Amino acid sequence: MKLSVAQVAAIAVISAVATSPAHAGHAAREAAKQVIALADGGALYLFDDGLMAKEDRYGRATSVKVGTLIETKDGRKITMTSNEVARLSQLLDLDHRG
């Protein structure tokens, strides 16, 4: 089956939107006390228990070394105090399953 240029372009746009953190899962956002947009296009999740996790611009949970400075979209700097990559990954996976 041959795809037209318009069909290929539409598929590219749909796949880009589907992987955007702006459309990230509800389970992760509901579990977080606060979600902060980052300068690199990702998001920082702050949970009720004070722990944090980072999502990259593609919507994947990313491991970050404790003590690393993370820059927010508005230019603030936040120091990572924990690395809840497994917790965030699990929450993001819940949304992809169903």
Secondary structure, 3 states (H helix, E strand, C coil): CCCCHHHHHHHHHHHHHHCCHHHCCHHHHHHEEEEEEECCCCEEEEECCCCEEEECCCCCEECCCCCCEEEECCCCEEECCCCCHHHHHHHHHHHHHC
